[in-house]
Structures are given as structure tokens and as C-alpha cells.
Amino acid sequence: MLKKYLFYLIRWQLSTPILAVVLILLSDIPTIWATIIANLIGGLIFFWVDRFIFRSLSKEPLWEIHDDVVCYSCGKQGRGYRIAEWLGYNRRQDSTPQFRCEECRDAKAREVKDKIWKSRI
């Protein structure tokens, strides 16, 4: 969290000269309008920077666990697991979730991890 906060403080300081330049360029119009325009330009730029700083990509998967389900892979009945979210992989709103038994969940986790890392390259 401290790292994110430090990045945010640096980002905040970087916005000052950019907004100052815009205000100087718009010095011919009323101050309130120049300020509004400068803030809109700053928002267009720094939305993406803030999104990068504050995105949360966990190194560990978020598992959804249910009892008494049928394993999607092997058909075994019992406790079922599925990866709901992990490193940009998000199946929280999946209308047909696929739960797997303890044995099959590890294979699926490796498969998802491989897909995630290949898509990031």
C-alpha cells in the first residue's frame, strides 16, 4: 500500500506542471473556464495513470468454494472449487460456473495461470 501511495504522490506532483502549462496557454479566457478546461485535460491524462496505480492484481487466485457440487472435469461429487478472479482473469459474473474437485482444481489453476502469462507477453 505504501508503494501505491508513493506512486500516487509522484503522479500528483506531475499533474501540477501539466495543468500550469494549460492555464498559461488559456490565460486569455476567464480563470474559471481555464481551470475547468485544465482539470478536464488533467482528468483525460491522469485517469489512465491512476487506473494503473490502483489496479489490484493479486498474485494468489480468489477461489469460490461450494459444498456438494459435481466436478466439471471428473464428475466426482463433493466440495467444489473454481477460480473466480486472478491476475486479470475474472469469472465472478459467470452464469455457468465450473466447479472442480480438489484433485482437478490444481490442473485448472495451472491452465489458467499459463493462459494469463501467455496473454501478458
Salt bridges, closest charged atoms under 4 A:
ASP50 OD1 - ARG11 NE 2.64
GLU64 OE2 - HIS66 NE2 2.84
GLU64 OE1 - ARG82 NH2 2.73
ASP67 OD1 - ARG79 NE 2.93
GLU85 OE1 - ARG92 NE 2.72
GLU103 OE1 - LYS76 NZ 3.24
ASP106 OD1 - ARG105 NE 3.63
GLU111 OE2 - LYS108 NZ 3.33
GLU111 OE2 - LYS115 NZ 3.42
